[in-house]
């Protein structure tokens, strides 16, 4: 049956009617805001390749949380830059590690604010890879699982509300779930970076987190951008191992994957609007080539339309302000 297109044109003429029949809605409550935490005091240094994003010290976190809460953004995901790095990435699971201190500071300031933590080794290892290495420079999957589980437990002990393993090691969700349950943290959920691609869009993040590999790359354990069916297999495995939320990363070039994951599993699904995507929008907007507000809101709405329930985005503060302004 064919429907006359003029009927929709009539509805589009009214701003009120457009809003009433809109299929997808965007809200500040959809966002998780990434924070990069560094040692020291009084530090708030803008990331050169990510205008508007800062490396901040623990003592600056209270102001960030108050601002986000006032904007209606309900959660942060923490990334830590440690005082020093070593081969084993011991700063990731240290009781007084940078992320552990950050969690405690946030929870002391606002116990109800949601804190998600990135669980990975790349920010903490001297070689920049996401796990322990053998003498040939290859990642030791099973050894790394133990370190990731130890890291996740240390985050839960510090007060994290949810842990998010981003390493893409085989079996890490099961290892983390088993460790959390054994230590009395059965109620701490896991948001797994389930379909994480070996993407060129991560460059600015590596500036912010000082986590670029010292040699080689991460294609041995992150996904080939050419693969789609593999993403479904990876997500399926993470769900079977106990993931509570699955994630697709990056976002813009992988909306087909996001839609496939949501259609296939109907599972709580997150997307990471990554640093390179953010930086490109900022760079074009600064040159006056695009309308930043419209592009950002259009992009974030597209993530929801494609199936995302949660959006990790560096645009969260601006987007929340724009949405509040109507």
C-alpha positions as CSV (number, residue, x, y, z in Angstrom):
1,X,0.0,0.0,0.0
2,X,1.4,3.4,-0.9
3,X,1.0,6.4,1.4
4,X,0.9,9.9,0.0
5,X,4.1,11.7,1.0
6,X,2.2,15.0,1.5
7,X,0.8,13.7,4.7
8,X,4.2,13.8,6.3
9,X,4.9,17.2,4.8
10,X,1.8,18.5,6.6
11,X,3.2,17.1,9.9
12,X,6.6,18.5,9.4
13,X,5.3,22.1,9.0
14,X,4.5,22.2,12.7
15,X,7.5,22.1,15.1
16,X,5.1,20.7,17.8
17,X,3.8,17.9,15.6
18,X,7.3,17.0,14.4
19,X,8.3,16.5,18.0
20,X,5.2,14.5,18.7
21,X,5.7,12.0,15.9
22,X,9.5,11.8,16.2
23,X,10.6,8.1,16.3
24,X,13.9,8.7,18.2
25,X,14.6,11.0,21.1
26,X,17.9,12.0,22.6
27,X,18.4,12.9,26.3
28,X,21.3,13.8,28.5
29,X,20.5,10.7,30.5
30,X,21.8,8.7,27.5
31,X,25.3,9.9,27.9
32,X,28.4,8.7,29.7
33,X,31.2,11.3,29.9
34,X,34.9,10.2,29.7
35,X,37.3,11.7,32.2
36,X,41.1,11.4,32.1
37,X,42.6,11.5,35.5
38,X,46.3,12.3,36.2
39,X,48.6,12.6,39.3
40,X,49.2,15.8,41.1
41,X,47.0,18.7,42.3
42,X,45.3,21.6,40.7
43,X,45.8,20.2,37.2
44,X,43.5,20.9,34.3
45,X,45.3,20.7,31.0
46,X,43.5,20.7,27.7
47,X,44.3,17.8,25.4
48,X,45.8,19.4,22.3
49,X,44.0,17.2,19.8
50,X,40.7,17.3,21.7
51,X,39.6,20.9,22.3
52,X,37.4,21.1,25.4
53,X,38.7,17.8,26.9
54,X,41.1,18.0,29.8
55,X,43.5,15.9,31.8
56,X,42.6,16.6,35.4
57,X,43.9,15.7,38.8
58,X,41.8,14.0,41.4
59,X,41.1,17.2,43.4
60,X,39.4,18.6,40.3
61,X,36.8,15.8,40.1
62,X,34.2,17.3,42.4
63,X,33.6,20.2,40.1
64,X,33.3,18.0,37.1
65,X,30.7,15.8,38.8
66,X,28.7,18.8,40.0
67,X,28.7,20.2,36.4
68,X,27.7,16.9,34.9
69,X,24.9,16.3,37.4
70,X,23.5,19.8,36.9
71,X,23.4,19.1,33.1
72,X,21.6,15.8,33.7
73,X,24.5,13.6,32.6
74,X,24.3,10.6,35.0
75,X,27.7,8.8,34.6
76,X,31.4,9.1,33.9
77,X,33.9,6.5,32.6
78,X,37.3,6.9,34.2
79,X,40.7,6.6,32.4
80,X,43.9,6.9,34.5
81,X,47.4,8.1,33.6
82,X,49.7,6.7,36.3
83,X,52.7,8.2,38.0
84,X,54.9,5.6,36.4
85,X,54.6,2.6,34.0
86,X,56.1,-0.9,34.0
87,X,56.1,-4.1,31.9
88,X,53.2,-5.6,34.0
89,X,51.1,-2.5,34.2
90,X,51.0,-2.7,38.0
91,X,49.4,0.7,38.3
92,X,46.2,-0.6,36.9
93,X,45.5,-2.8,39.9
94,X,47.3,-1.0,42.7
95,X,45.2,-0.2,45.7
96,X,46.3,3.4,45.5
97,X,46.3,3.6,41.7
98,X,45.1,6.8,40.0
99,X,41.7,5.4,39.1
100,X,41.2,3.8,42.5
101,X,41.9,7.2,44.1
102,X,39.6,8.9,41.6
103,X,36.7,6.5,42.4
104,X,37.0,7.1,46.1
105,X,37.1,10.9,45.6
106,X,34.0,10.9,43.5
107,X,32.1,8.6,45.8
108,X,33.1,10.7,48.8
109,X,31.8,13.8,47.1
110,X,28.6,12.3,45.6
111,X,27.9,8.6,46.6
112,X,25.0,8.4,44.1
113,X,26.8,9.5,41.0
114,X,27.5,6.6,38.7
115,X,31.2,5.7,38.1
116,X,32.2,3.4,35.3
117,X,35.8,2.4,35.0
118,X,37.8,1.4,31.9
119,X,39.6,-1.9,32.6
120,X,42.7,-2.3,30.4
121,X,46.4,-2.3,30.7
122,X,47.5,0.0,27.9
123,X,47.7,3.2,30.0
124,X,49.8,1.4,32.6
125,X,52.3,-0.7,30.6
126,X,55.6,0.7,29.5
127,X,55.2,-0.8,26.1
128,X,51.6,0.5,25.6
129,X,50.0,-2.8,24.8
130,X,46.8,-4.0,26.4
131,X,48.3,-6.9,28.3
132,X,51.5,-8.7,29.4
133,X,54.0,-9.6,26.7
134,X,56.3,-12.6,26.1
135,X,59.9,-12.3,25.1
136,X,58.9,-11.9,21.5
137,X,56.5,-9.0,22.1
138,X,53.3,-11.0,21.7
139,X,50.5,-10.5,24.2
140,X,50.0,-13.3,26.7
141,X,46.2,-13.7,26.7
142,X,45.8,-15.9,29.8
143,X,48.3,-14.1,32.0
144,X,46.6,-10.8,31.0
145,X,43.2,-12.2,32.1
146,X,44.5,-12.5,35.7
147,X,45.7,-8.9,35.7
148,X,42.4,-7.6,34.2
149,X,40.4,-9.5,36.8
150,X,42.6,-8.1,39.6
151,X,42.1,-4.6,38.2
152,X,38.3,-5.0,38.0
153,X,38.2,-6.2,41.6
154,X,40.4,-3.3,42.8
155,X,37.9,-0.9,41.1
156,X,34.9,-2.5,42.7
157,X,36.7,-2.4,46.1
158,X,37.2,1.4,45.6
159,X,33.5,1.9,44.9
160,X,33.0,1.6,41.1
161,X,29.4,1.0,40.0
162,X,30.3,-0.7,36.8
163,X,33.5,-2.0,35.1
164,X,34.2,-1.9,31.4
165,X,36.9,-4.2,30.0
166,X,38.3,-2.7,26.8
167,X,41.3,-5.0,26.1
168,X,39.6,-7.5,23.7
169,X,41.4,-10.5,25.3
170,X,39.7,-13.8,24.8
171,X,37.7,-14.8,27.9
172,X,38.2,-11.7,29.8
173,X,34.5,-11.2,30.6
174,X,34.3,-14.6,32.2
175,X,37.5,-14.1,34.1
176,X,36.3,-10.7,35.5
177,X,32.8,-12.0,36.3
178,X,34.3,-15.0,38.2
179,X,36.7,-12.7,40.2
180,X,34.0,-10.1,41.1
181,X,31.6,-12.8,42.2
182,X,34.3,-14.5,44.3
183,X,35.2,-11.3,46.1
184,X,31.5,-10.4,46.9
185,X,30.9,-8.0,44.0
186,X,28.2,-10.0,42.2
187,X,26.1,-6.9,41.8
188,X,28.8,-5.0,39.9
189,X,27.8,-5.1,36.2
190,X,30.2,-5.5,33.3
191,X,29.9,-3.3,30.2
192,X,32.1,-5.1,27.7
193,X,33.8,-3.5,24.8
194,X,32.5,-6.5,22.7
195,X,33.0,-5.3,19.2
196,X,36.1,-3.1,19.4
197,X,37.9,-2.5,16.1
198,X,41.5,-1.8,15.4
199,X,40.6,1.6,14.3
200,X,42.5,4.7,13.1
201,X,39.9,6.8,14.9
202,X,41.6,6.4,18.3
203,X,44.6,8.7,17.7
204,X,43.6,11.7,20.0
205,X,42.7,9.3,22.8
206,X,46.2,8.0,22.8
207,X,47.4,11.6,23.2
208,X,45.1,12.1,26.2
209,X,45.9,8.8,27.9
210,X,49.6,8.5,26.8
211,X,48.8,4.9,25.6
212,X,50.1,4.6,22.1
213,X,52.0,1.2,21.6
214,X,55.7,1.6,21.7
215,X,56.0,-0.9,18.8
216,X,53.7,-2.7,16.6
217,X,49.9,-2.2,16.8
218,X,46.8,-3.9,18.3
219,X,45.4,-5.7,15.3
220,X,46.3,-9.1,16.8
221,X,43.7,-8.6,19.5
222,X,41.3,-6.0,18.2
223,X,38.9,-6.5,15.3
224,X,39.5,-6.1,11.6
225,X,37.4,-3.1,10.3
226,X,36.4,-5.3,7.3
227,X,34.6,-7.8,9.5
228,X,30.9,-7.8,10.4
229,X,30.0,-11.4,11.2
230,X,33.0,-11.6,13.6
231,X,31.4,-8.8,15.6
232,X,28.3,-10.9,16.2
233,X,30.4,-13.8,17.3
234,X,32.4,-11.6,19.7
235,X,29.2,-10.1,21.2
236,X,27.6,-13.5,21.6
237,X,30.6,-14.8,23.5
238,X,30.7,-11.8,25.8
239,X,27.0,-12.3,26.6
240,X,27.5,-16.0,27.3
241,X,30.4,-15.1,29.6
242,X,28.3,-12.7,31.7
243,X,28.4,-9.3,30.1
244,X,25.5,-7.1,31.3
245,X,25.9,-4.4,28.5
246,X,27.8,-4.9,25.2
247,X,29.5,-2.1,23.3
248,X,30.5,-1.2,19.7
249,X,33.5,0.9,19.3
250,X,34.0,3.2,17.3
251,X,30.6,4.6,16.4
252,X,30.3,6.6,13.2
253,X,31.9,4.1,10.8
254,X,30.3,1.2,12.6
255,X,26.6,2.0,12.8
256,X,25.8,-1.1,10.7
257,X,27.5,-3.2,13.4
258,X,25.5,-1.4,16.1
259,X,22.2,-2.1,14.3
260,X,23.2,-5.7,13.7
261,X,24.1,-6.2,17.4
262,X,20.8,-4.7,18.6
263,X,18.7,-6.7,16.1
264,X,20.5,-9.9,16.8
265,X,20.5,-9.9,20.6
266,X,18.1,-7.2,21.8
267,X,20.6,-6.6,24.6
268,X,21.5,-3.4,26.4
269,X,23.9,-1.9,24.0
270,X,26.4,1.0,24.2
271,X,28.4,2.8,21.6
272,X,31.6,4.8,22.0
273,X,31.7,8.1,20.0
274,X,35.5,8.0,20.0
275,X,38.2,10.7,20.1
276,X,38.9,10.9,16.4
277,X,35.2,11.4,15.7
278,X,35.1,14.2,18.3
279,X,38.3,15.8,17.0
280,X,37.1,15.9,13.4
281,X,33.9,17.6,14.3
282,X,35.7,20.1,16.5
283,X,38.3,20.9,13.8
284,X,35.7,21.4,11.1
285,X,33.5,23.6,13.4
286,X,36.5,25.8,14.4
287,X,37.0,26.5,10.7
288,X,33.4,27.3,10.2
289,X,32.8,24.5,7.8
290,X,30.0,22.9,9.8
291,X,27.3,23.8,12.3
292,X,28.8,22.0,15.4
293,X,25.6,21.9,17.4
294,X,23.5,20.4,14.6
295,X,26.2,17.9,13.5
296,X,26.7,16.7,17.1
297,X,23.0,16.3,17.9
298,X,22.4,14.6,14.5
299,X,25.3,12.2,15.1
300,X,24.2,11.3,18.7
301,X,20.6,10.8,17.5
302,X,21.8,8.5,14.8
303,X,23.6,6.4,17.4
304,X,20.3,6.0,19.2
305,X,18.4,5.3,16.0
306,X,20.9,2.6,15.2
307,X,20.2,0.9,18.5
308,X,22.4,2.4,21.2
309,X,20.9,2.6,24.7
310,X,24.0,4.4,26.1
311,X,26.4,6.7,24.3
312,X,30.0,7.3,25.6
313,X,30.8,10.7,24.2
314,X,33.2,13.7,24.7
315,X,30.3,15.9,23.4
316,X,28.2,15.0,26.5
317,X,28.4,18.4,28.2
318,X,27.7,20.5,25.1
319,X,25.0,18.1,23.9
320,X,23.3,18.2,27.3
321,X,23.3,22.0,27.3
322,X,21.9,22.2,23.7
323,X,19.2,19.7,24.6
324,X,18.2,21.7,27.7
325,X,18.0,24.9,25.5
326,X,15.6,23.1,23.2
